[in-house]
Amino acid sequence: MSSQEEILSDGRFSCVARDPRFWEMPEKERKVKIDKRFRAMFHDKKFKLRYTVDKRGRPVNYTSAENLRKFYALSESDSDLSEGDSKELAVKKKKKKKAKGKGEADS
């Protein structure tokens, strides 16, 4: 197999290196930015499907949530909010567990 430099030095393909249509897309622009209204799709069970085979029938073991993370990203201002919200939810869950634990111990 030829190296990339040899291919680009060939006169027939030299325009590929200068043409922006063939440039690789930057990592920041690759994902679609979504706002906080749609952040539930990353952790909601309604959006999560488990695949057992791919489109050619080969066995696979991944979920649709992985695809969502691959193609979508929270906007930068909303990602800070989502981190804070997830911390608040964790604190609320701990408080609920402690309250349930105390109620069961009293009865």
GUNUBA-226176 format. One record per atom (N, C-alpha, C, O): residue in three letters; x, y, z. Coordinates in steps of 0.2 Angstrom, whole numbers, plus 5000, padded with zeros to 4 digits. Layout:
BEGIN
alaXYZ/...
REM end
This chain:
BEGIN
met500449945000/met500050005000/met500450065000/met500950065004/ser500350114996/ser500750174996/ser500550225002/ser500050225005/ser501150265003/ser501050305009/ser500650365006/ser500550385000/gln500350405011/gln499950465010/gln500350515006/gln500150555001/glu501050525007/glu501450575004/glu501550554997/glu501550604992/glu501550494995/glu501650474988/glu501050484984/glu501050504978/ile500450474987/ile499850484984/ile499750564983/ile499550574977/leu499850604987/leu499850674987/leu500350704982/leu500150754979/ser500850674981/ser501350694976/ser501250684969/ser501450714964/asp500750634968/asp500550614961/asp500150674959/asp499650694962/gly500250694953/gly499950744949/gly499150734949/gly498750784949/arg498950674948/arg498150664948/arg497850684954/arg497250694954/phe498150674960/phe497850684966/phe498050744970/phe497950744976/ser498450784968/ser498750834971/ser498250884974/ser498350924979/cys497750894970/cys497250944972/cys496850924978/cys496450964981/val496850854980/val496450834986/val496750864992/val496350884996/ala497450874992/ala497750904998/ala497450984999/ala497451005005/arg497351014994/arg497151084994/arg496451104994/arg496251154996/asp496051054993/asp495351054992/asp494951054999/asp495050995002/pro494651105001/pro494351095008/pro493751045008/pro493551025014/arg493451025003/arg492950965003/arg493250905006/arg492850865009/phe493850895005/phe494150835008/phe494550835014/phe494850785017/trp494550895017/trp494850905024/trp494450865029/trp493850865028/glu494750845034/glu494450815040/glu494050865044/glu494350915045/met493450845046/met493050895050/met493350895057/met493550845060/pro493350955060/pro493650965066/pro493250935072/pro492650925071/glu493550915077/glu493150875082/glu492650915085/glu492050885087/lys492750985086/lys492251025089/lys491551035085/lys491051035087/glu491651035078/glu491151045074/glu490750975072/glu490250975069/arg491050925074/arg490850855071/arg490150835075/arg489750805072/lys490150855081/lys489550845085/lys489050895084/lys489150955084/val488350885084/val487850935084/val487750955091/val487650915096/lys487751015092/lys487551045099/lys486851045100/lys486451075096/ile486651025106/ile485951025108/ile485851065115/ile486351065119/asp485351095116/asp485251135122/asp484951085128/asp484851025127/lys484851115134/lys484651085140/lys483951055139/lys483851005143/arg483551075134/arg482851045134/arg482950965132/arg482450935133/phe483450955128/phe483550885126/phe484050845129/phe484250785127/arg484250865135/arg484850825138/arg484550765141/arg484950715143/ala483850755142/ala483650695145/ala483750635140/ala483750575142/met483850645134/met483950585129/met484550555130/met484650495128/phe485050575134/phe485650545136/phe485550495141/phe485950445142/his485050505146/his484950455151/his484250425152/his484150395157/asp483750445148/asp483050425148/asp483050355145/asp483350345140/lys482650305148/lys482550245146/lys482150235139/lys482250195135/lys481750285138/lys481450285131/lys481850295125/lys481650275120/phe482450325126/phe482850335120/phe483450275120/phe483850275116/lys483350225124/lys483950175125/lys483650115122/lys483150085124/leu483950095116/leu483850025113/leu484449985114/leu485050015113/arg484349925115/arg484949875115/arg484949835108/arg484449805107/tyr485549835105/tyr485549805098/tyr485949735099/tyr486349735103/thr485649685096/thr486049625096/thr486349605090/thr486849565090/val486149625084/val486449615078/val486549685074/val486049725075/asp487049685070/asp487049745066/asp486649735059/asp486349695059/lys486749785055/lys486349785049/lys486549725044/lys486149715040/arg487049695045/arg487249635041/arg487149575045/arg487349515042/gly486849575051/gly486749515054/gly487249485059/gly487249435062/arg487849525060/arg488349505064/arg488149525071/arg487849575073/pro488349485076/pro488149495083/pro488549555086/pro489149565085/val488249605089/val488549665092/val488249675099/val487749645101/asn488549715103/asn488349725110/asn488449795112/asn488949815115/tyr487949835109/tyr487949905111/tyr487249935111/tyr486849905108/thr487249995113/thr486550025114/thr486550095110/thr487050115107/ser485950115109/ser485850175105/ser486050235109/ser486250285105/ala486150235115/ala486450285119/ala487150305117/ala487350365117/glu487550255115/glu488150265113/glu488250305106/glu488650345106/asn487750285102/asn487650325096/asn487450405097/asn487750445094/leu487050415102/leu486850475104/leu487450515106/leu487550575104/arg487850485110/arg488450525113/arg488950535107/arg489350585108/lys488950495102/lys489450495097/lys489250555092/lys489650595090/phe488650565091/phe488350625086/phe488150685090/phe488150735086/tyr487950685096/tyr487650745099/tyr488050765105/tyr488350725109/ala488150825107/ala488450855112/ala488050915115/ala487750945112/leu488050915122/leu487650975125/leu488051035124/leu488651035123/ser487751095123/ser488051155122/ser488451175128/ser488251145133/glu488951215127/glu489451225133/glu489151255139/glu489251235144/ser488651305138/ser488351335143/ser487851285147/ser487751285153/asp487551235143/asp487151185146/asp487551125149/asp487251095154/ser488151115147/ser488451055150/ser488651075157/ser488651025161/asp488751135159/asp488951155166/asp488351145170/asp488351125176/leu487751165167/leu487151155171/leu486951085172/leu486751065177/ser487051045167/ser486950975168/ser487350935173/ser487150895177/glu488050955174/glu488450935179/glu488150945186/glu488150905190/gly487951015186/gly487651035193/gly487050995194/gly486950985200/asp486650985189/asp485950955190/asp486150885192/asp485750855197/ser486550845189/ser486750775191/ser486950775198/ser486850725202/lys487350825200/lys487550825207/lys486950835212/lys486950795217/glu486550875210/glu485950885214/glu485550825215/glu485250805220/leu485450795209/leu485050725209/leu485350675213/leu484950635217/ala485950675213/ala486350625217/ala486250635225/ala486150585229/val486250695227/val486150715234/val485450705236/val485350675241/lys484950715231/lys484250705233/lys484150625234/lys483750605238/lys484450585229/lys484350515230/lys484650485237/lys484350445240/lys485250515239/lys485550495245/lys485050515251/lys484950475256/lys484750575251/lys484250595256/lys483650545256/lys483450535262/lys483450525250/lys482850485250/lys483050415253/lys482650385257/lys483550395251/lys483850325254/lys483850325261/lys483650275265/lys484150385264/lys484250385271/lys483550395275/lys483450365280/ala483150435272/ala482450435275/ala482050365275/ala481750355279/lys482150335269/lys481850265269/lys482150215274/lys481750175277/gly482750225275/gly483150185280/gly482950195287/gly482850145291/lys482850255288/lys482650275295/lys481950255296/lys481750235302/gly481450265291/gly480750245292/gly480750165293/gly480250145297/glu481150125290/glu481050055291/glu481350035297/glu481149985300/ala481850065300/ala482150055306/ala481650065312/ala481650035317/asp481250115311/asp480750135316/asp480150085317/asp479950075322/ser479950055311/ser479450015311/ser479549945313/ser479149895314/
REM end
